[in-house]
Amino acid sequence: MFTDIDLDDHFQLCLYECNDHLLSPGRSTMTRTLRATAVSLAAILAATLGLTQPAWAASYSASLTTAVADLPVATEVRTGYSRDLFRHWVDADGDGCHTRNEVLIAEATTKPSISGTCTLSGGRWYSYYDDAYWTLTSDLDIDHMVALAEAWDSGARNWTSSRRQAFANDLGDSRALVAVTDNVNQAKGDQDPATWMPPYPSARCRYINEWVAMKIRWRLTVDSAEKSALTAWADNCPDVTISVTYAY
């Protein structure tokens, strides 16, 4: 028998994994925007059928400065962390392309050819962290905007394994996963904006917006140094609206 939390997680994963089967037979090149729309439609369908709509379907919208102020502060806890606790690069929709390749397909400025077991060739990608273009997928990493270890420190240590898998493969929001130059991503590691920012100055306000959005989407906390850094950046970046759909 599932607990309420288990049911919420299984419903979340079902919508995440099943929407492509409902909307796109065969190999899908559906963008992550359409994936997010599919999840919303599935939630509406559930409500129509009389199913309880889980809390994660709720949304949030506020100015950047307000969004930063709303982030709860808590001490980070790394105890027990292992990257293996976040199963990632799964083929959630069964189309033969795992999450890494789904992101590469969605973010390509020149769409690649797809062959065999989702082998990509001929594409072109822009890494906004360092203002660089690449034509080889081997030059790109898929960055978790909020690194797995950072997520663990900020609350994911209390999640079920299914929720951690959903976080690690989040195609429901285009800000969650981003294709960037591999060595730039490796320099970032598991750091938050208090200790690391993209090397390209024009990318930094966008990065802050996306970081804050993902912390809110996944209901993660920030530590005091992170909060101070985000507050300082928010005071110096355009006060744009941060809008997200909660992941749960």
Backbone as numpy.savetxt, mean C-alpha at the origin, in Angstrom:
# Nx Ny Nz CAx CAy CAz Cx Cy Cz
-14.78 -22.28 14.33 -15.64 -21.08 14.33 -14.76 -19.84 14.33
-15.08 -18.86 13.47 -14.31 -17.62 13.41 -14.75 -16.65 14.49
-13.79 -15.90 15.01 -14.13 -14.77 15.86 -14.56 -13.62 14.97
-15.07 -12.50 15.57 -15.45 -11.33 14.79 -14.26 -10.81 14.00
-13.07 -10.81 14.61 -11.87 -10.32 13.93 -11.53 -11.23 12.76
-11.62 -12.54 12.97 -11.32 -13.47 11.89 -12.27 -13.27 10.72
-13.57 -13.08 11.02 -14.54 -12.88 9.96 -14.23 -11.62 9.18
-13.86 -10.55 9.87 -13.53 -9.29 9.19 -12.35 -9.50 8.27
-11.30 -10.18 8.73 -10.11 -10.40 7.92 -10.42 -11.29 6.73
-11.22 -12.36 6.94 -11.52 -13.25 5.83 -12.40 -12.56 4.80
-13.33 -11.70 5.24 -14.15 -10.96 4.29 -13.28 -10.00 3.50
-12.35 -9.33 4.20 -11.43 -8.40 3.53 -10.62 -9.13 2.46
-10.03 -10.28 2.81 -9.21 -11.01 1.85 -10.05 -11.55 0.71
-11.29 -11.95 1.00 -12.15 -12.47 -0.06 -12.40 -11.38 -1.10
-12.76 -10.18 -0.64 -13.00 -9.09 -1.58 -11.72 -8.74 -2.33
-10.60 -8.72 -1.64 -9.32 -8.38 -2.25 -8.92 -9.40 -3.30
-9.12 -10.69 -2.98 -8.65 -11.74 -3.88 -9.67 -12.08 -4.96
-10.97 -11.82 -4.72 -11.98 -12.33 -5.64 -12.46 -11.29 -6.64
-12.20 -10.01 -6.44 -12.83 -9.03 -7.31 -12.37 -9.17 -8.75
-11.12 -9.58 -8.99 -10.66 -9.74 -10.35 -11.32 -10.93 -11.03
-11.61 -11.98 -10.27 -12.31 -13.12 -10.87 -13.70 -12.69 -11.35
-14.33 -11.76 -10.64 -15.66 -11.31 -11.01 -15.62 -10.36 -12.19
-14.52 -9.61 -12.33 -14.51 -8.53 -13.31 -13.63 -8.77 -14.51
-12.68 -9.73 -14.46 -11.75 -9.83 -15.57 -11.30 -11.25 -15.80
-11.91 -11.98 -16.76 -11.47 -13.33 -17.05 -10.09 -13.31 -17.68
-9.30 -14.38 -17.42 -7.96 -14.47 -18.01 -7.02 -13.50 -17.36
-5.92 -13.21 -18.04 -4.91 -12.31 -17.49 -5.46 -10.90 -17.41
-5.28 -10.29 -16.27 -5.82 -8.96 -16.04 -4.72 -7.94 -16.01
-4.97 -6.80 -16.68 -4.08 -5.65 -16.54 -4.87 -4.51 -15.92
-5.89 -4.88 -15.14 -6.70 -3.89 -14.45 -5.83 -3.01 -13.56
-6.03 -1.71 -13.63 -5.26 -0.81 -12.80 -5.69 -0.95 -11.36
-4.82 -0.47 -10.46 -5.16 -0.56 -9.04 -6.33 0.34 -8.70
-6.56 1.39 -9.48 -7.73 2.23 -9.25 -8.99 1.43 -9.48
-9.03 0.65 -10.55 -10.19 -0.18 -10.81 -10.33 -1.28 -9.78
-9.21 -1.80 -9.29 -9.28 -2.80 -8.23 -9.96 -2.21 -7.00
-9.58 -0.99 -6.64 -10.19 -0.35 -5.48 -11.68 -0.16 -5.70
-12.07 0.22 -6.94 -13.48 0.38 -7.25 -14.21 -0.95 -7.10
-13.56 -2.03 -7.54 -14.17 -3.36 -7.42 -14.43 -3.72 -5.97
-13.47 -3.40 -5.11 -13.65 -3.68 -3.68 -14.85 -2.92 -3.14
-14.99 -1.63 -3.54 -16.12 -0.83 -3.08 -17.44 -1.41 -3.56
-17.47 -1.84 -4.83 -18.69 -2.44 -5.37 -19.04 -3.73 -4.63
-18.01 -4.51 -4.30 -18.26 -5.74 -3.57 -18.85 -5.46 -2.20
-18.35 -4.41 -1.56 -18.88 -4.04 -0.24 -20.34 -3.61 -0.35
-20.68 -2.86 -1.43 -22.06 -2.45 -1.65 -22.94 -3.66 -1.88
-22.44 -4.62 -2.67 -23.18 -5.85 -2.91 -23.45 -6.58 -1.60
-22.42 -6.62 -0.74 -22.59 -7.31 0.54 -23.70 -6.66 1.36
-23.71 -5.33 1.34 -24.74 -4.62 2.10 -26.12 -4.89 1.52
-26.22 -4.93 0.17 -27.49 -5.20 -0.50 -28.03 -6.56 -0.13
-27.11 -7.53 0.02 -27.51 -8.89 0.36 -27.80 -9.07 1.84
-27.62 -7.98 2.60 -27.92 -8.06 4.01 -26.75 -8.48 4.87
-25.54 -8.55 4.28 -24.36 -8.89 5.06 -23.88 -7.67 5.81
-23.25 -7.88 6.93 -22.70 -6.77 7.69 -21.51 -6.18 6.97
-21.52 -4.88 6.72 -20.40 -4.23 6.07 -19.33 -3.95 7.12
-18.11 -4.49 6.96 -17.08 -4.33 7.98 -16.60 -2.89 8.10
-16.01 -2.58 9.25 -15.59 -1.21 9.53 -14.54 -0.71 8.56
-13.75 -1.62 7.96 -12.67 -1.17 7.09 -13.15 -0.48 5.84
-14.46 -0.60 5.50 -14.99 0.06 4.31 -15.16 1.55 4.53
-15.03 2.03 5.77 -15.19 3.45 6.06 -14.07 4.26 5.43
-14.30 5.53 5.23 -13.31 6.39 4.60 -12.91 7.53 5.52
-11.82 8.20 5.13 -11.27 9.32 5.90 -10.87 10.40 4.91
-11.13 11.66 5.24 -10.70 12.76 4.40 -10.46 13.99 5.26
-9.28 14.58 5.13 -8.93 15.78 5.90 -7.73 16.44 5.23
-7.46 17.66 5.62 -6.27 18.34 5.11 -5.02 17.64 5.63
-3.91 17.83 4.95 -2.66 17.20 5.37 -2.32 17.54 6.81
-2.42 18.81 7.18 -2.06 19.19 8.55 -2.97 18.53 9.57
-4.25 18.43 9.25 -5.19 17.76 10.16 -4.90 16.27 10.22
-4.61 15.67 9.05 -4.32 14.24 9.01 -3.11 13.90 9.86
-2.07 14.72 9.77 -0.88 14.49 10.59 -1.22 14.63 12.07
-1.99 15.65 12.40 -2.38 15.86 13.80 -3.20 14.68 14.34
-3.96 14.05 13.46 -4.81 12.94 13.87 -4.05 11.63 14.10
-2.83 11.53 13.62 -2.08 10.29 13.77 -1.75 10.03 15.24
-2.13 8.88 15.77 -1.85 8.60 17.18 -0.37 8.29 17.41
0.14 8.75 18.52 1.55 8.55 18.86 1.68 7.38 19.82
2.63 6.49 19.54 2.90 5.36 20.42 4.35 4.93 20.24
4.89 4.32 21.26 6.26 3.80 21.18 6.31 2.62 20.22
7.33 2.59 19.36 7.47 1.48 18.42 8.04 0.25 19.14
7.57 -0.92 18.71 8.02 -2.18 19.30 8.43 -3.12 18.17
9.73 -3.45 18.10 10.25 -4.32 17.06 10.27 -5.79 17.49
10.09 -6.06 18.76 10.19 -7.42 19.29 9.32 -8.40 18.50
9.95 -9.50 18.06 9.22 -10.56 17.38 9.11 -10.40 15.88
9.65 -9.31 15.32 9.49 -9.06 13.89 10.27 -10.05 13.03
9.64 -10.50 11.96 10.29 -11.25 10.89 9.58 -10.89 9.60
10.34 -10.64 8.55 9.75 -10.33 7.25 8.83 -11.46 6.78
9.14 -12.68 7.19 8.34 -13.83 6.79 6.92 -13.80 7.35
6.69 -12.96 8.35 5.35 -12.84 8.92 4.41 -12.06 8.01
4.97 -11.43 6.96 4.18 -10.70 5.97 4.31 -11.42 4.63
3.45 -12.37 4.36 3.55 -13.10 3.10 3.29 -12.12 1.95
4.26 -11.96 1.07 4.10 -10.96 0.03 4.43 -11.52 -1.35
4.06 -10.71 -2.33 4.17 -11.06 -3.75 3.37 -12.32 -4.08
2.13 -12.30 -3.65 1.20 -13.39 -3.96 0.47 -13.07 -5.26
-0.09 -14.09 -5.87 -0.93 -13.92 -7.05 -2.38 -13.98 -6.58
-2.87 -12.88 -6.04 -4.17 -12.88 -5.38 -5.32 -13.17 -6.33
-5.23 -12.72 -7.59 -6.35 -12.90 -8.50 -6.19 -14.11 -9.41
-5.09 -14.85 -9.26 -4.90 -16.07 -10.02 -4.67 -15.88 -11.50
-4.21 -14.68 -11.90 -3.99 -14.42 -13.33 -2.57 -14.74 -13.79
-1.74 -15.27 -12.88 -0.36 -15.61 -13.22 0.64 -14.53 -12.90
0.17 -13.34 -12.51 1.06 -12.22 -12.17 0.99 -11.96 -10.67
2.14 -12.06 -9.98 2.14 -11.76 -8.55 2.15 -10.26 -8.33
2.06 -9.87 -7.07 1.87 -8.46 -6.73 2.97 -7.57 -7.31
4.23 -8.00 -7.24 5.31 -7.18 -7.80 5.04 -6.84 -9.26
4.68 -7.85 -10.05 4.44 -7.59 -11.46 3.16 -6.81 -11.71
2.16 -7.01 -10.87 0.94 -6.21 -10.99 1.26 -4.71 -10.83
2.14 -4.39 -9.87 2.53 -2.99 -9.67 3.31 -2.48 -10.88
4.23 -3.28 -11.38 5.02 -2.87 -12.55 4.12 -2.63 -13.76
3.14 -3.48 -13.96 2.20 -3.30 -15.08 1.41 -2.00 -14.90
0.91 -1.77 -13.68 0.07 -0.60 -13.42 0.85 0.71 -13.54
2.13 0.71 -13.14 2.89 1.96 -13.06 3.75 2.24 -14.29
3.78 1.33 -15.24 4.63 1.53 -16.42 4.19 2.76 -17.20
5.14 3.61 -17.56 4.85 4.75 -18.43 4.75 4.30 -19.88
5.46 3.23 -20.22 5.28 2.52 -21.48 4.95 1.08 -21.11
3.77 0.61 -21.48 3.32 -0.70 -21.03 4.21 -1.82 -21.57
4.59 -2.76 -20.72 5.43 -3.88 -21.17 4.60 -4.96 -21.86
5.27 -5.80 -22.61 4.65 -7.01 -23.14 4.65 -8.04 -22.02
3.61 -8.87 -21.99 3.46 -9.89 -20.95 3.43 -11.26 -21.64
4.34 -12.13 -21.23 4.39 -13.45 -21.86 4.63 -14.53 -20.81
4.35 -15.77 -21.22 4.64 -16.90 -20.34 4.01 -16.76 -18.97
4.83 -16.98 -17.96 4.37 -16.87 -16.57 4.54 -15.44 -16.08
3.92 -14.52 -16.78 3.94 -13.09 -16.47 5.36 -12.51 -16.54
6.09 -12.85 -17.59 7.39 -12.24 -17.85 7.15 -10.90 -18.55
7.74 -9.84 -18.02 7.55 -8.50 -18.57 8.75 -8.07 -19.39
8.49 -7.47 -20.53 9.59 -6.97 -21.37 9.11 -5.76 -22.16
10.05 -4.87 -22.45 9.76 -3.73 -23.31 9.11 -2.55 -22.64
8.96 -2.56 -21.33 8.31 -1.45 -20.65 9.27 -0.34 -20.25
8.72 0.71 -19.69 9.51 1.83 -19.19 8.84 2.33 -17.92
9.66 2.68 -16.91 9.14 3.08 -15.61 9.82 4.34 -15.10
9.05 5.11 -14.34 9.57 6.33 -13.71 9.64 6.13 -12.21
10.81 6.36 -11.63 11.01 6.30 -10.18 10.94 7.72 -9.63
9.84 8.05 -8.98 9.68 9.45 -8.56 10.57 9.81 -7.38
11.07 8.84 -6.63 11.94 9.14 -5.50 13.22 9.86 -5.94
13.73 9.48 -7.12 15.01 10.03 -7.57 14.95 10.58 -8.99
13.72 10.75 -9.54 13.55 11.36 -10.87 14.32 10.60 -11.94
14.15 9.28 -11.96 14.90 8.43 -12.89 13.95 7.53 -13.67
14.34 7.24 -14.92 13.59 6.32 -15.78 14.38 5.03 -15.96
13.65 3.91 -16.06 14.28 2.60 -16.23 13.50 1.77 -17.24
14.22 0.91 -17.95 13.58 0.01 -18.92 13.77 -1.46 -18.56
14.55 -1.73 -17.51 14.74 -3.11 -17.05 14.09 -3.27 -15.68
13.26 -4.29 -15.55 12.59 -4.50 -14.26 13.59 -4.83 -13.16
14.74 -5.35 -13.53 15.76 -5.68 -12.53 16.34 -4.44 -11.86
16.12 -3.26 -12.44 16.60 -2.02 -11.84 15.61 -1.42 -10.87
14.47 -2.09 -10.70 13.40 -1.55 -9.87 13.08 -2.46 -8.69
12.83 -1.85 -7.55 12.23 -2.52 -6.40 10.80 -2.03 -6.27
9.96 -2.83 -5.66 8.62 -2.36 -5.28 8.68 -2.00 -3.81
8.59 -0.73 -3.55 8.70 -0.25 -2.17 7.34 -0.28 -1.48
7.30 -0.88 -0.29 6.15 -0.69 0.58 6.30 0.71 1.15
5.36 1.59 0.81 5.47 2.98 1.28 5.80 3.00 2.78
5.02 2.28 3.56 5.37 2.03 4.96 5.99 0.64 5.00
7.27 0.59 5.29 8.00 -0.69 5.25 7.37 -1.71 6.19
7.57 -2.98 5.88 6.98 -4.05 6.68 7.41 -3.96 8.15
8.70 -3.72 8.37 9.19 -3.61 9.75 8.59 -2.40 10.45
8.47 -1.29 9.73 7.85 -0.09 10.30 6.39 -0.36 10.64
5.70 -1.07 9.77 4.30 -1.42 10.06 4.21 -2.29 11.32
5.11 -3.27 11.41 5.14 -4.12 12.61 5.32 -3.27 13.87
6.28 -2.37 13.82 6.56 -1.50 14.96 5.35 -0.65 15.34
4.53 -0.34 14.33 3.46 0.66 14.50 2.08 0.05 14.69
2.02 -1.26 14.89 0.74 -1.89 15.18 0.49 -3.22 14.51
1.19 -3.51 13.40 0.92 -4.74 12.66 1.30 -5.99 13.45
2.12 -5.84 14.50 2.47 -7.00 15.33 1.23 -7.59 16.00
0.16 -6.81 16.10 -1.07 -7.27 16.73 -2.09 -7.81 15.72
-1.73 -7.80 14.43 -2.66 -8.25 13.39 -2.64 -9.77 13.24
-3.68 -10.28 12.58 -3.68 -11.67 12.15 -2.76 -11.82 10.93
-2.38 -13.03 10.62 -1.51 -13.27 9.46 -2.20 -12.86 8.16
-3.51 -13.03 8.08 -4.23 -12.66 6.86 -4.23 -11.15 6.65
-4.31 -10.39 7.74 -4.26 -8.93 7.60 -2.86 -8.48 7.21
-1.84 -9.11 7.76 -0.47 -8.75 7.36 -0.23 -9.07 5.89
-0.79 -10.19 5.41 -0.67 -10.51 3.99 -1.37 -9.45 3.13
-2.55 -9.02 3.56 -3.28 -7.99 2.82 -2.48 -6.70 2.76
-1.83 -6.33 3.86 -1.00 -5.13 3.89 0.18 -5.26 2.92
0.84 -6.39 2.95 2.05 -6.59 2.14 1.75 -6.65 0.65
0.49 -6.87 0.28 0.10 -6.99 -1.13 -1.02 -6.02 -1.48
-1.00 -4.86 -0.87 -2.12 -3.91 -0.98 -2.19 -3.27 -2.36
-3.08 -3.82 -3.20 -3.34 -3.24 -4.51 -4.60 -2.37 -4.50
-5.17 -2.19 -3.33 -6.40 -1.41 -3.20 -6.18 0.08 -3.14
-4.95 0.51 -3.00 -4.62 1.94 -2.97 -3.28 2.11 -3.67
-3.24 2.93 -4.69 -2.03 3.05 -5.52 -0.85 3.65 -4.78
-1.08 4.18 -3.58 0.01 4.76 -2.80 0.73 3.75 -1.93
0.18 2.56 -1.81 0.73 1.57 -0.89 2.03 0.96 -1.38
2.13 0.72 -2.68 3.28 0.06 -3.29 3.73 0.89 -4.47
5.03 1.13 -4.58 5.52 1.99 -5.65 6.82 1.45 -6.23
6.91 1.46 -7.55 8.11 1.00 -8.25 9.15 2.11 -8.23
10.32 1.82 -7.66 11.37 2.84 -7.53 12.74 2.20 -7.80
13.72 3.04 -8.04 15.09 2.59 -8.26 15.54 1.70 -7.10
16.11 0.56 -7.43 16.40 -0.44 -6.40 17.33 0.07 -5.31
18.42 0.74 -5.67 19.35 1.15 -4.62 18.80 2.29 -3.77
17.87 3.06 -4.31 17.22 4.11 -3.51 16.30 3.46 -2.48
15.56 2.45 -2.90 14.71 1.73 -1.95 15.54 1.06 -0.87
16.68 0.51 -1.27 17.54 -0.15 -0.29 18.14 0.84 0.69
18.39 2.07 0.23 18.87 3.11 1.14 17.79 3.51 2.15
16.54 3.50 1.71 15.42 3.80 2.61 15.30 2.72 3.69
15.37 1.45 3.27 15.23 0.36 4.24 13.90 0.44 4.96
13.94 0.38 6.30 12.71 0.43 7.09 12.56 1.77 7.81
13.21 2.80 7.28 13.19 4.11 7.95 11.88 4.86 7.69
11.53 5.72 8.65 10.38 6.60 8.47 10.88 8.00 8.11
10.00 8.97 7.84 10.44 10.29 7.39 11.26 11.09 8.39
11.38 10.62 9.61 12.26 11.31 10.56 13.72 11.12 10.21
14.03 10.02 9.50 15.44 9.72 9.21 15.72 9.51 7.72
14.68 9.46 6.89 14.92 9.28 5.45 13.81 9.95 4.65
14.26 10.64 3.57 13.33 11.21 2.60 13.89 10.98 1.21
13.05 10.97 0.18 13.55 10.76 -1.18 14.64 11.77 -1.54
15.65 11.34 -2.28 16.73 12.26 -2.64 16.31 13.37 -3.59
15.26 13.16 -4.35 14.78 14.18 -5.29 13.89 15.16 -4.54
14.32 16.42 -4.37 13.58 17.37 -3.53 12.11 17.54 -3.92
11.83 17.54 -5.20 10.45 17.77 -5.65 9.52 16.61 -5.32
10.09 15.48 -4.91 9.28 14.31 -4.58 8.83 14.29 -3.13
9.38 15.16 -2.32 9.23 14.99 -0.87 7.84 15.29 -0.34
7.16 16.29 -0.86 5.80 16.56 -0.39 4.85 15.44 -0.82
5.03 14.94 -2.03 4.22 13.79 -2.45 4.48 12.61 -1.53
5.72 12.38 -1.20 6.07 11.26 -0.33 5.40 11.39 1.03
5.43 12.57 1.59 4.78 12.81 2.89 3.28 12.54 2.79
2.65 13.04 1.72 1.21 12.81 1.54 0.90 11.32 1.51
1.72 10.56 0.78 1.45 9.14 0.62 1.77 8.37 1.90
2.80 8.78 2.61 3.13 8.14 3.88 1.98 8.31 4.88
1.51 9.54 5.01 0.42 9.82 5.95 -0.83 9.05 5.55
-1.13 9.02 4.26 -2.31 8.29 3.79 -2.25 6.82 4.17
-1.06 6.21 4.03 -0.95 4.78 4.33 -0.98 4.51 5.83
-0.43 5.41 6.62 -0.54 5.24 8.07 -2.01 5.28 8.50
-2.77 6.17 7.88 -4.19 6.27 8.22 -4.96 5.07 7.68
-4.70 4.70 6.43 -5.43 3.59 5.81 -5.34 2.32 6.64
-4.15 2.06 7.19 -3.94 0.83 7.95 -3.98 1.05 9.46
-4.44 2.22 9.90 -4.63 2.52 11.32 -3.35 2.28 12.13
-2.24 2.76 11.58 -0.94 2.58 12.23 -0.58 3.82 13.04
0.22 3.62 14.07 0.66 4.73 14.91 1.96 5.33 14.36
2.37 6.42 14.97 3.67 7.03 14.68 4.41 7.22 16.00
5.74 7.21 15.94 6.48 7.54 17.16 6.67 9.05 17.23
7.21 9.54 18.34 7.26 10.98 18.56 8.17 11.69 17.55
9.31 11.09 17.20 10.20 11.71 16.22 9.55 11.77 14.84
8.86 10.70 14.50 8.14 10.64 13.21 7.05 11.72 13.18
6.31 11.85 14.27 5.24 12.84 14.34 5.81 14.25 14.16
6.92 14.52 14.80 7.55 15.84 14.68 7.98 16.12 13.25
8.58 15.11 12.61 9.04 15.28 11.23 7.85 15.49 10.29
6.80 14.71 10.46 5.62 14.86 9.61 4.97 16.22 9.81
4.92 16.68 11.04 4.33 17.99 11.33 5.12 19.10 10.64
6.45 19.01 10.72 7.30 20.02 10.07 7.11 20.01 8.56
7.06 18.82 7.97 6.86 18.74 6.53 5.47 19.24 6.15
4.45 18.89 6.90 3.10 19.34 6.60 2.99 20.86 6.64
3.75 21.48 7.53 3.73 22.94 7.63 4.40 23.62 6.45
5.20 22.85 5.69 5.93 23.44 4.58 5.51 22.89 3.21
4.56 21.97 3.19 4.03 21.43 1.95 2.62 21.98 1.71
2.15 21.96 0.46 0.76 22.37 0.22 -0.20 21.57 1.09
-1.20 22.25 1.64 -2.12 21.59 2.57 -3.21 20.87 1.79
-2.80 19.85 1.06 -3.72 19.10 0.21 -4.65 18.24 1.06
-5.70 17.75 0.44 -6.64 16.86 1.12 -6.11 15.42 1.04
-6.06 14.76 2.17 -5.68 13.35 2.25 -6.96 12.54 2.37
-7.24 11.74 1.35 -8.45 10.91 1.35 -8.06 9.45 1.20
-8.61 8.61 2.07 -8.31 7.18 2.02 -9.56 6.38 2.36
-9.57 5.14 1.91 -10.52 4.15 2.40 -9.76 3.27 3.39
-10.30 3.15 4.60 -9.63 2.31 5.58 -9.53 0.88 5.07
-8.39 0.23 5.34 -8.19 -1.14 4.91 -8.98 -2.13 5.76
-9.32 -1.73 6.97 -10.15 -2.58 7.84 -10.82 -1.73 8.89
